[in-house]
């Protein structure tokens, strides 16, 4: 059984993007809502509060709690924020695999694998390029063995 975790570079990129979006929202609100001072400060506080909530608390918690296990018999994903959940899929049920890689952000861990089976699917998010190649190779071998 092999254990995979999410790539931390994706977490840092998402946090930086949230910070940049909050700065941009603050500048836009400052430029266009100067005459509505109470509304402007309320919206700025709302944007920064959401940025702190998601960028510092919820997204890092999701990255810490998500673990992927791949063995010859099954695929298991442990994830969740408040309520933890486990998703299991037998290797014999896997029908096909789709790998999604964002060209520029591949180095930052924006590699996703979607595993389809009868009656369901599993998404493996934010993997490193090496991990996504490894998992895809393992799954392709299993699919060809079952069909062959």
Secondary structure by P-SEA (a helix, b strand, c coil): cbbbbccaaaaaaaaaaaaaaaaaaaaaaaaccccaaaaaaaaaaaaaaaaaacccccaaaaaaabbbbbcccbbbbbbbccbbbbbbbbcccccbbbbbbcccccccccbbbbbbccccccccccccaaaaaaaaaaaaaaaaaaac
